[in-house]
């Protein structure tokens, strides 16, 4: 018959065991909900559960989310039960908590993991089998995973939590040629680029017409020295009146008519002589 002392001792051991990896990092409902999601869905769910709202601008949140998502997906590959999921994810969270809050060194973290695995791992079978969460193979796999995930990059996580980071504004300066307003009925094009058809139709200045060139020449004429006229360009009728021109033309006409008459008479005489 079990004595009162044995019952009290067993209850004390059970309560002590329950304190290990508690409270749970994720609830059973949250774990079941994430098990139905793909990789992107797991990432969205964990970001919501962890209340990460600045993933696009906060490097720390992005790294921590990747840490938890990678751990959950690894556990899925191990085909853990819901209870095993809960304890494993709590183990991941406690390791980060010890590092960030308690400044636990790498050596102390390794010792702590060994103690925890001794309590929830196969070494506890001798006391009570139902307290066992992981078997030997699973416990070794968890330790190997922690080596390549957290412990291998422990210095980087220390830098993430302890090092002060100044806000650095990165930028570049470029000089671009702004498109001149078209002044038409259409809005100005975007600065990053437009097609040649639109540019040639609405923006490119119209070509200078012939009348415009003539007007410009007239405006520039008085400012430029005119070249001297050559003798061949001088008008031959300069200095003659209209009457002089008529008299000369009448004389030329008479000379032409007389020559035609003489030519006609010679042609008639030649015809009769030869005939």
URPECOR-V384900 format. One line per field, one symbol per residue. ss: DSSP state (a for helix, b for strand, c for the rest). phi: phi as a letter, one per 20 degrees, with the letter a starting at -180 (. if undefined). psi: psi as a letter, one per 40 degrees, with the letter a starting at -180 (. if undefined). A space follows every 50 residues. Layout:
ss: ???
phi: ???
psi: ???
This chain:
ss: cccaaaaaaaaaaaaaaacccccccccaaaaaaaacccaaaaaaaaaaac ccccccccaaaaaaaaaaaaaaaaaaaccccaaaaaaaaaaaaaaaaaaa accccaaaaaaaaaaaaaaacaaaccccaaaccccaaaaaaaaaaaaaac aaaaaaaaaaaacccccccccccccccccccccccccccccccccaaaaa aaaccccccaaaaaaaaaaaacccccccccaaaccccccccaaaaaaaaa aaaaaaaaaaaaaaaaaaaaaaaac
phi: .feffffffffffffffffflcfffcfffffffffedefffffffffffe medcffcdfffffffffffffffffffelfefffgfffffffffffffff eelfffffffffffffffedeffeffebffefdceffffffffffffede ffdfffffffedffdefdeeabdcdcefffffmeeeffffffqcffffff eddffffffffffffffffegfedfeffffgfefffefneefffffffff fffffffffffffffffffffffff
psi: hhidddddddddddddddehfiihdiiddddddddeiaddddddddddde fhefdeehdddddddddddddddddddefiiddddddddddddddddddd defhiddddddddddddddeadeedddhdeehdiaddddddddddddecd ddfdddddddddhhhihhhhiihihihhhihdeaeiiiiideiiiddddd dedhiiihiddddddddddeddeihhiihiddehheeheiiddddddddd dddddddddddddddddddddddd.
